[in-house]
Amino acid sequence: MFVCHSILTYCYYSINDLANANKHRKLAIEYDTDSETNFAEIEFYKLCAEFARENNYIDNQIDCLYKAIERYEILLRNLNGSSLDEAIQAYTHFCDKKNYEKKLSTYKYAALSSLFIASIGLLIYINKKENKLTKLWLFTNK
């Protein structure tokens, strides 16, 4: 409900229907009860602050900016209790590990393919030698 009302708020502000925009803004704030912060909430409060500034509602603008800052702080705390720099390093480490595992699996498949091709070649070689020995044995026993 929060996301729906925040989108409606944005749409009504875009077409300059301030009465409906304020109605949906209030409803969005009422439905903002989720403890998980997401980017929709941050964008909503930034939008509210922008339109409050345009309409000279300074107190409303300050409230919206404080809520946006609060959501950013919650988002940073939820990054495993790490600082942003640590979170970026962890994400980079995760991507490096994923790339390493991808390369490793590629090398495994290449090695297995090489072994498979070598065993097929060995079987063909043994089969040809057997055929030559069989022909030689048949030729000598005539």
KEPA-394060 format. One record per atom (N, C-alpha, C): atom name; x, y, z negated. Coordinates in steps of 0.2 Angstrom, whole numbers, plus 5000, padded with zeros to 4 digits. Each point is the difference from the previous one (the first is absolute). Example, Ala and Ser with C-alpha at 12.3 -4.5 7.8 and 13.67 -1.06 7.14 Angstrom:
% KEPA-394060
+------+------+------+------+
: atom :   c1 :   c2 :   c3 :
+------+------+------+------+
:    N : 5066 : 4972 : 4961 :
:   CA : 4996 : 5006 : 5000 :
:    C : 5004 : 5006 : 5000 :
:    N : 4998 : 5005 : 5004 :
:   CA : 5004 : 5006 : 4999 :
:    C : 4996 : 5005 : 4997 :
+------+------+------+------+
END
This chain:
% KEPA-394060
+------+------+------+------+
: atom :   c1 :   c2 :   c3 :
+------+------+------+------+
:    N : 5004 : 4994 : 5000 :
:   CA : 4996 : 5006 : 5000 :
:    C : 5004 : 5006 : 5000 :
:    N : 5006 : 5000 : 4996 :
:   CA : 5004 : 5006 : 5000 :
:    C : 5003 : 5001 : 5007 :
:    N : 5002 : 4995 : 5004 :
:   CA : 5003 : 5001 : 5007 :
:    C : 4995 : 5003 : 5004 :
:    N : 4994 : 4997 : 5000 :
:   CA : 4994 : 5003 : 5004 :
:    C : 4998 : 5007 : 4999 :
:    N : 5000 : 5002 : 4993 :
:   CA : 4998 : 5007 : 4999 :
:    C : 5006 : 5004 : 5001 :
:    N : 5006 : 4998 : 5000 :
:   CA : 5006 : 5004 : 5001 :
:    C : 5000 : 5002 : 5008 :
:    N : 4998 : 4994 : 5004 :
:   CA : 5000 : 5001 : 5007 :
:    C : 4995 : 5005 : 5002 :
:    N : 4994 : 4999 : 4997 :
:   CA : 4994 : 5005 : 5001 :
:    C : 5002 : 5007 : 4998 :
:    N : 5004 : 5001 : 4995 :
:   CA : 5002 : 5006 : 4998 :
:    C : 5004 : 5004 : 5005 :
:    N : 5005 : 4996 : 5003 :
:   CA : 5004 : 5002 : 5005 :
:    C : 4996 : 5002 : 5006 :
:    N : 4996 : 4996 : 5002 :
:   CA : 4996 : 5001 : 5006 :
:    C : 4995 : 5006 : 4999 :
:    N : 4997 : 5001 : 4995 :
:   CA : 4996 : 5006 : 4999 :
:    C : 5004 : 5006 : 4999 :
:    N : 5006 : 5000 : 4997 :
:   CA : 5004 : 5006 : 5000 :
:    C : 5003 : 5002 : 5007 :
:    N : 5001 : 4995 : 5004 :
:   CA : 5002 : 5001 : 5007 :
:    C : 4995 : 5003 : 5004 :
:    N : 4994 : 4999 : 4999 :
:   CA : 4994 : 5003 : 5004 :
:    C : 4998 : 5007 : 4996 :
:    N : 5003 : 5001 : 4994 :
:   CA : 4998 : 5006 : 4997 :
:    C : 4993 : 5000 : 4996 :
:    N : 4998 : 4994 : 4999 :
:   CA : 4994 : 4999 : 4996 :
:    C : 5002 : 4999 : 4992 :
:    N : 5001 : 5006 : 4997 :
:   CA : 5003 : 5000 : 4993 :
:    C : 4995 : 4997 : 4995 :
:    N : 4994 : 5001 : 5001 :
:   CA : 4995 : 4997 : 4995 :
:    C : 5001 : 4992 : 5000 :
:    N : 4999 : 4997 : 5005 :
:   CA : 5001 : 4993 : 5001 :
:    C : 5007 : 4998 : 4998 :
:    N : 5005 : 5004 : 5002 :
:   CA : 5007 : 4998 : 4998 :
:    C : 5001 : 5000 : 4992 :
:    N : 4997 : 5005 : 4997 :
:   CA : 5001 : 5000 : 4993 :
:    C : 4996 : 4995 : 4996 :
:    N : 4994 : 4998 : 5003 :
:   CA : 4996 : 4995 : 4997 :
:    C : 5004 : 4993 : 5001 :
:    N : 5003 : 4999 : 5005 :
:   CA : 5004 : 4993 : 5001 :
:    C : 5006 : 5001 : 4996 :
:    N : 5003 : 5005 : 5000 :
:   CA : 5006 : 5001 : 4996 :
:    C : 4999 : 4998 : 4992 :
:    N : 4994 : 5003 : 4998 :
:   CA : 4999 : 4998 : 4993 :
:    C : 4998 : 4993 : 4999 :
:    N : 4997 : 4997 : 5005 :
:   CA : 4998 : 4992 : 5000 :
:    C : 5007 : 4996 : 5000 :
:    N : 5004 : 5003 : 5004 :
:   CA : 5007 : 4996 : 5001 :
:    C : 5004 : 5000 : 4993 :
:    N : 5000 : 5006 : 4997 :
:   CA : 5003 : 5001 : 4993 :
:    C : 4997 : 4995 : 4995 :
:    N : 4993 : 5000 : 5001 :
:   CA : 4996 : 4995 : 4995 :
:    C : 5002 : 4993 : 5001 :
:    N : 5001 : 4998 : 5006 :
:   CA : 5002 : 4993 : 5002 :
:    C : 5008 : 4999 : 4999 :
:    N : 5003 : 5005 : 4998 :
:   CA : 5008 : 4999 : 5000 :
:    C : 5001 : 4997 : 4993 :
:    N : 4999 : 4993 : 4999 :
:   CA : 5000 : 4997 : 4994 :
:    C : 5006 : 4994 : 5000 :
:    N : 5002 : 4999 : 5006 :
:   CA : 5005 : 4994 : 5001 :
:    C : 5006 : 5002 : 4997 :
:    N : 5003 : 4995 : 4996 :
:   CA : 5007 : 5002 : 4997 :
:    C : 5005 : 4999 : 5005 :
:    N : 4999 : 4996 : 5006 :
:   CA : 5005 : 5000 : 5005 :
:    C : 5000 : 5006 : 5004 :
:    N : 5006 : 5003 : 5000 :
:   CA : 5000 : 5006 : 5005 :
:    C : 5002 : 4998 : 5007 :
:    N : 4996 : 5003 : 5004 :
:   CA : 5002 : 4999 : 5007 :
:    C : 5001 : 5007 : 5004 :
:    N : 5002 : 5000 : 5006 :
:   CA : 5001 : 5006 : 5004 :
:    C : 4994 : 5004 : 5001 :
:    N : 4994 : 4996 : 5001 :
:   CA : 4994 : 5004 : 5001 :
:    C : 4999 : 5005 : 4995 :
:    N : 5001 : 4998 : 4994 :
:   CA : 4999 : 5005 : 4994 :
:    C : 5004 : 5006 : 5000 :
:    N : 5006 : 4998 : 5002 :
:   CA : 5005 : 5006 : 5000 :
:    C : 4998 : 5005 : 5006 :
:    N : 4999 : 4997 : 5006 :
:   CA : 4998 : 5004 : 5005 :
:    C : 4993 : 5004 : 4999 :
:    N : 4995 : 4996 : 4996 :
:   CA : 4994 : 5004 : 4999 :
:    C : 5001 : 5006 : 4995 :
:    N : 5005 : 4999 : 4995 :
:   CA : 5001 : 5006 : 4996 :
:    C : 5004 : 5005 : 5003 :
:    N : 5004 : 4998 : 5004 :
:   CA : 5004 : 5006 : 5004 :
:    C : 4995 : 5003 : 5005 :
:    N : 4995 : 4997 : 5003 :
:   CA : 4995 : 5003 : 5004 :
:    C : 4996 : 5005 : 4996 :
:    N : 4998 : 4997 : 4994 :
:   CA : 4996 : 5004 : 4996 :
:    C : 5003 : 5007 : 4998 :
:    N : 5007 : 4999 : 4998 :
:   CA : 5003 : 5006 : 4998 :
:    C : 5001 : 5005 : 5006 :
:    N : 5001 : 4997 : 5006 :
:   CA : 5001 : 5004 : 5006 :
:    C : 4993 : 5004 : 5001 :
:    N : 4994 : 4997 : 5000 :
:   CA : 4994 : 5003 : 5001 :
:    C : 4998 : 5005 : 4994 :
:    N : 5002 : 4998 : 4994 :
:   CA : 4999 : 5005 : 4995 :
:    C : 5004 : 5006 : 5001 :
:    N : 5006 : 5000 : 5002 :
:   CA : 5004 : 5005 : 5001 :
:    C : 4997 : 5005 : 5006 :
:    N : 4998 : 4997 : 5005 :
:   CA : 4997 : 5003 : 5006 :
:    C : 4993 : 5004 : 4997 :
:    N : 4997 : 4997 : 4996 :
:   CA : 4993 : 5003 : 4997 :
:    C : 5002 : 5004 : 4994 :
:    N : 5006 : 5001 : 4998 :
:   CA : 5002 : 5004 : 4994 :
:    C : 4997 : 4998 : 4993 :
:    N : 5000 : 4993 : 5000 :
:   CA : 4998 : 4997 : 4993 :
:    C : 5006 : 4998 : 4997 :
:    N : 5004 : 5004 : 4997 :
:   CA : 5006 : 4999 : 4997 :
:    C : 5000 : 4995 : 4995 :
:    N : 4996 : 5000 : 4995 :
:   CA : 4999 : 4995 : 4995 :
:    C : 4999 : 4993 : 5003 :
:    N : 4996 : 4999 : 5005 :
:   CA : 4999 : 4994 : 5003 :
:    C : 5006 : 4998 : 5003 :
:    N : 5004 : 5004 : 5004 :
:   CA : 5006 : 4999 : 5003 :
:    C : 5005 : 4997 : 4995 :
:    N : 5001 : 5003 : 4994 :
:   CA : 5005 : 4998 : 4995 :
:    C : 4998 : 4993 : 4998 :
:    N : 4993 : 4999 : 4998 :
:   CA : 4998 : 4993 : 4998 :
:    C : 5002 : 4995 : 5005 :
:    N : 4998 : 5001 : 5007 :
:   CA : 5002 : 4995 : 5005 :
:    C : 5007 : 4999 : 5001 :
:    N : 5004 : 5005 : 4999 :
:   CA : 5007 : 4999 : 5001 :
:    C : 5003 : 4996 : 4994 :
:    N : 4997 : 5001 : 4994 :
:   CA : 5003 : 4996 : 4994 :
:    C : 4998 : 4993 : 5001 :
:    N : 4994 : 4999 : 5003 :
:   CA : 4998 : 4993 : 5001 :
:    C : 5004 : 4997 : 5005 :
:    N : 5002 : 5003 : 5005 :
:   CA : 5004 : 4998 : 5005 :
:    C : 5007 : 4998 : 4997 :
:    N : 5003 : 5004 : 4996 :
:   CA : 5006 : 4999 : 4997 :
:    C : 5000 : 4994 : 4995 :
:    N : 4994 : 5000 : 4997 :
:   CA : 4999 : 4994 : 4995 :
:    C : 5000 : 4993 : 5004 :
:    N : 4997 : 5000 : 5006 :
:   CA : 4999 : 4994 : 5004 :
:    C : 5007 : 4999 : 5003 :
:    N : 5004 : 5005 : 5001 :
:   CA : 5007 : 4998 : 5003 :
:    C : 5004 : 4997 : 4994 :
:    N : 4999 : 5003 : 4994 :
:   CA : 5004 : 4997 : 4994 :
:    C : 4998 : 4993 : 4999 :
:    N : 4994 : 4998 : 5000 :
:   CA : 4997 : 4994 : 4999 :
:    C : 5003 : 4995 : 5006 :
:    N : 5000 : 5002 : 5006 :
:   CA : 5003 : 4996 : 5005 :
:    C : 5007 : 4999 : 4999 :
:    N : 5004 : 5005 : 4998 :
:   CA : 5007 : 4999 : 4998 :
:    C : 5001 : 4995 : 4994 :
:    N : 4996 : 5000 : 4995 :
:   CA : 5000 : 4996 : 4995 :
:    C : 4999 : 4993 : 5002 :
:    N : 4995 : 4999 : 5005 :
:   CA : 4998 : 4993 : 5002 :
:    C : 5006 : 4997 : 5004 :
:    N : 5005 : 5004 : 5002 :
:   CA : 5005 : 4997 : 5004 :
:    C : 5005 : 4996 : 4996 :
:    N : 4997 : 4995 : 4996 :
:   CA : 5003 : 4995 : 4996 :
:    C : 5004 : 5004 : 4994 :
:    N : 4997 : 5006 : 4998 :
:   CA : 5004 : 5004 : 4995 :
:    C : 5006 : 5003 : 5002 :
:    N : 5002 : 5000 : 5007 :
:   CA : 5006 : 5002 : 5002 :
:    C : 5000 : 5007 : 5003 :
:    N : 5005 : 5003 : 5000 :
:   CA : 5000 : 5007 : 5004 :
:    C : 4999 : 4999 : 5007 :
:    N : 4999 : 5005 : 5004 :
:   CA : 4999 : 4999 : 5007 :
:    C : 5006 : 4998 : 5003 :
:    N : 5006 : 5002 : 4998 :
:   CA : 5007 : 4997 : 5003 :
:    C : 5000 : 4993 : 4999 :
:    N : 4999 : 4997 : 4994 :
:   CA : 5000 : 4993 : 4999 :
:    C : 4995 : 4996 : 5004 :
:    N : 4994 : 5003 : 5001 :
:   CA : 4995 : 4997 : 5004 :
:    C : 5003 : 4999 : 5007 :
:    N : 5003 : 5006 : 5002 :
:   CA : 5002 : 5000 : 5007 :
:    C : 5006 : 4994 : 5001 :
:    N : 5004 : 5000 : 4995 :
:   CA : 5005 : 4995 : 5000 :
:    C : 4998 : 4993 : 5000 :
:    N : 4995 : 4999 : 4996 :
:   CA : 4997 : 4993 : 5000 :
:    C : 4996 : 4998 : 5006 :
:    N : 4997 : 5005 : 5003 :
:   CA : 4997 : 4999 : 5007 :
:    C : 5005 : 4999 : 5005 :
:    N : 5006 : 5003 : 5000 :
:   CA : 5005 : 4999 : 5005 :
:    C : 5003 : 4993 : 4999 :
:    N : 5001 : 4998 : 4993 :
:   CA : 5003 : 4994 : 4999 :
:    C : 4995 : 4994 : 5002 :
:    N : 4993 : 5001 : 4999 :
:   CA : 4995 : 4996 : 5003 :
:    C : 5001 : 4999 : 5007 :
:    N : 5000 : 5005 : 5004 :
:   CA : 5001 : 5000 : 5007 :
:    C : 5006 : 4997 : 5003 :
:    N : 5006 : 5001 : 4996 :
:   CA : 5006 : 4997 : 5002 :
:    C : 4999 : 4992 : 4999 :
:    N : 4997 : 4998 : 4994 :
:   CA : 5000 : 4993 : 4999 :
:    C : 4995 : 4997 : 5005 :
:    N : 4995 : 5003 : 5002 :
:   CA : 4995 : 4998 : 5005 :
:    C : 5004 : 4999 : 5007 :
:    N : 5004 : 5005 : 5002 :
:   CA : 5004 : 4999 : 5006 :
:    C : 5005 : 4995 : 5000 :
:    N : 5003 : 4999 : 4994 :
:   CA : 5005 : 4995 : 4999 :
:    C : 4997 : 4993 : 5001 :
:    N : 4994 : 4999 : 4997 :
:   CA : 4997 : 4994 : 5000 :
:    C : 4997 : 4998 : 5007 :
:    N : 4999 : 5005 : 5004 :
:   CA : 4998 : 5000 : 5007 :
:    C : 5006 : 4997 : 5004 :
:    N : 5005 : 5004 : 4999 :
:   CA : 5006 : 4998 : 5004 :
:    C : 5002 : 4992 : 4998 :
:    N : 5000 : 4999 : 4993 :
:   CA : 5002 : 4993 : 4998 :
:    C : 4995 : 4995 : 5003 :
:    N : 4994 : 5001 : 5001 :
:   CA : 4995 : 4995 : 5003 :
:    C : 5002 : 5000 : 5007 :
:    N : 5002 : 5005 : 5004 :
:   CA : 5002 : 5000 : 5007 :
:    C : 5006 : 4996 : 5001 :
:    N : 5005 : 5000 : 4995 :
:   CA : 5006 : 4996 : 5001 :
:    C : 4998 : 4993 : 4998 :
:    N : 4995 : 4999 : 4996 :
:   CA : 4998 : 4993 : 4998 :
:    C : 4997 : 4996 : 5007 :
:    N : 4996 : 5004 : 5003 :
:   CA : 4997 : 4997 : 5006 :
:    C : 5005 : 4999 : 5005 :
:    N : 5004 : 5005 : 5001 :
:   CA : 5006 : 4999 : 5005 :
:    C : 5004 : 4994 : 4999 :
:    N : 5002 : 4999 : 4993 :
:   CA : 5004 : 4994 : 4999 :
:    C : 4996 : 4994 : 5001 :
:    N : 4994 : 5000 : 4998 :
:   CA : 4996 : 4994 : 5001 :
:    C : 4998 : 4998 : 5007 :
:    N : 4999 : 5005 : 5004 :
:   CA : 5000 : 5000 : 5007 :
:    C : 5006 : 4997 : 5003 :
:    N : 5006 : 5002 : 4998 :
:   CA : 5006 : 4998 : 5003 :
:    C : 5001 : 4993 : 4998 :
:    N : 4999 : 4998 : 4994 :
:   CA : 5000 : 4993 : 4998 :
:    C : 4995 : 4995 : 5004 :
:    N : 4994 : 5003 : 5001 :
:   CA : 4996 : 4996 : 5004 :
:    C : 5002 : 4999 : 5007 :
:    N : 5003 : 5005 : 5003 :
:   CA : 5002 : 5000 : 5007 :
:    C : 5006 : 4995 : 5001 :
:    N : 5005 : 5001 : 4995 :
:   CA : 5006 : 4996 : 4999 :
:    C : 4998 : 4992 : 5000 :
:    N : 4995 : 4999 : 4996 :
:   CA : 4998 : 4993 : 4999 :
:    C : 4996 : 4997 : 5006 :
:    N : 4996 : 5004 : 5004 :
:   CA : 4998 : 4998 : 5006 :
:    C : 5005 : 4999 : 5005 :
:    N : 5005 : 5004 : 5000 :
:   CA : 5006 : 4999 : 5005 :
:    C : 5003 : 4994 : 4998 :
:    N : 5002 : 4998 : 4994 :
:   CA : 5003 : 4994 : 4998 :
:    C : 4996 : 4994 : 5002 :
:    N : 4993 : 5000 : 4999 :
:   CA : 4996 : 4995 : 5002 :
:    C : 5000 : 4999 : 5007 :
:    N : 5000 : 5005 : 5004 :
:   CA : 5001 : 4999 : 5007 :
:    C : 5007 : 4997 : 5002 :
:    N : 5005 : 5003 : 4997 :
:   CA : 5007 : 4997 : 5001 :
:    C : 5000 : 4993 : 4999 :
:    N : 4997 : 4998 : 4994 :
:   CA : 5001 : 4993 : 4998 :
:    C : 4996 : 4996 : 5005 :
:    N : 4994 : 5002 : 5002 :
:   CA : 4996 : 4997 : 5005 :
:    C : 5003 : 4999 : 5006 :
:    N : 5004 : 5005 : 5003 :
:   CA : 5003 : 4999 : 5006 :
:    C : 5006 : 4995 : 4999 :
:    N : 5004 : 5000 : 4995 :
:   CA : 5005 : 4995 : 4999 :
:    C : 4997 : 4993 : 4999 :
:    N : 4994 : 4999 : 4997 :
:   CA : 4997 : 4994 : 5000 :
:    C : 4998 : 4997 : 5006 :
:    N : 4998 : 5005 : 5005 :
:   CA : 4998 : 4998 : 5006 :
:    C : 5006 : 4998 : 5004 :
:    N : 5005 : 5003 : 5000 :
:   CA : 5007 : 4998 : 5003 :
:    C : 5002 : 4994 : 4998 :
:    N : 5000 : 4999 : 4993 :
:   CA : 5002 : 4993 : 4997 :
:    C : 4996 : 4995 : 5003 :
:    N : 4993 : 5001 : 5000 :
:   CA : 4995 : 4995 : 5002 :
:    C : 5002 : 4998 : 5007 :
:    N : 5001 : 5005 : 5005 :
:   CA : 5001 : 4999 : 5007 :
:    C : 5007 : 4996 : 5001 :
:    N : 5005 : 5002 : 4996 :
:   CA : 5006 : 4997 : 5000 :
:    C : 5000 : 4992 : 4998 :
:    N : 4996 : 4999 : 4994 :
:   CA : 4999 : 4993 : 4998 :
:    C : 4996 : 4996 : 5005 :
:    N : 4995 : 5003 : 5003 :
:   CA : 4996 : 4997 : 5005 :
:    C : 5005 : 4998 : 5006 :
:    N : 5004 : 5005 : 5002 :
:   CA : 5004 : 4999 : 5006 :
:    C : 5006 : 4995 : 4999 :
:    N : 5002 : 4999 : 4994 :
:   CA : 5006 : 4996 : 4998 :
:    C : 4997 : 4993 : 4999 :
:    N : 4993 : 4999 : 4998 :
:   CA : 4997 : 4993 : 4999 :
:    C : 4997 : 4997 : 5006 :
:    N : 5001 : 5003 : 5006 :
:   CA : 4997 : 4998 : 5006 :
:    C : 5004 : 4995 : 5003 :
+------+------+------+------+
END
